[in-house]
């Protein structure tokens, strides 16, 4: 059980840090789950999601493309532009 507790605490810490960067709680939790609780990947994803969102792309399309492209910004942007 100790192991699960540590995982949970590190998950909460990661979520907390991402929330402090201004991301929405629902998005943070979703991103953490999508990337098997890798804070680094979740942070990249949220950062790009916000960037592309500001460019006027649809959020569901952005998510789909980022997952397909593994958070590669240039590749994802090409995909979004082509849609």
C-alpha positions in Angstrom: 0.0 0.0 0.0 2.9 2.4 0.7 3.8 2.4 -3.0 0.3 3.4 -4.1 0.3 6.3 -1.6 3.6 7.6 -2.9 2.3 7.4 -6.5 -0.9 9.2 -5.4 1.1 11.9 -3.6 3.4 12.5 -6.5 0.3 12.6 -8.8 -1.3 15.3 -6.5 2.0 17.2 -6.5 2.2 17.2 -10.3 -1.5 18.2 -10.6 -0.9 21.0 -8.2 2.1 22.3 -10.1 0.2 22.2 -13.4 -2.8 24.0 -11.8 -0.5 26.7 -10.6 0.6 27.3 -14.2 -3.0 28.2 -14.9 -4.4 25.1 -16.5 -8.0 23.9 -15.7 -8.4 21.1 -13.2 -10.3 18.9 -15.6 -7.7 19.3 -18.3 -4.9 18.6 -15.9 -6.4 15.4 -14.7 -7.2 14.3 -18.2 -3.7 15.0 -19.4 -2.1 13.1 -16.5 -4.3 10.1 -17.2 -3.6 10.2 -21.0 0.2 10.2 -20.4 0.3 7.5 -17.6 0.9 10.2 -15.0 4.0 11.6 -16.6 4.1 15.2 -15.4 6.5 16.2 -18.1 4.4 14.9 -21.0 1.2 16.2 -19.4 2.8 19.6 -19.1 3.9 19.6 -22.8 0.5 18.5 -23.9 -1.3 21.3 -21.8 1.2 23.9 -23.1 0.6 23.0 -26.7 -3.2 22.6 -26.2 -3.3 26.2 -24.8 -1.1 27.5 -27.7 -3.1 25.9 -30.4 -6.3 26.9 -28.7 -5.1 30.6 -28.8 -4.6 30.1 -32.5 -8.2 29.3 -32.9 -8.2 25.6 -33.4 -10.9 23.4 -31.8 -9.9 21.8 -28.6 -11.1 18.2 -29.4 -9.2 18.4 -32.7 -6.1 19.6 -30.9 -6.2 16.8 -28.4 -6.6 14.2 -31.1 -3.7 15.6 -33.2 -1.4 15.9 -30.2 -2.0 12.3 -29.2 -1.3 11.2 -32.7 1.8 13.2 -33.0 3.1 12.5 -29.5 3.2 16.2 -28.6 5.4 17.1 -31.5 4.6 20.8 -32.0 5.5 21.2 -35.7 3.9 17.9 -36.8 0.8 18.7 -34.8 0.5 22.2 -36.3 0.8 20.8 -39.8 -2.0 18.3 -39.1 -4.2 21.0 -37.6 -3.6 23.3 -40.6 -4.5 20.6 -43.0 -7.8 19.7 -41.3 
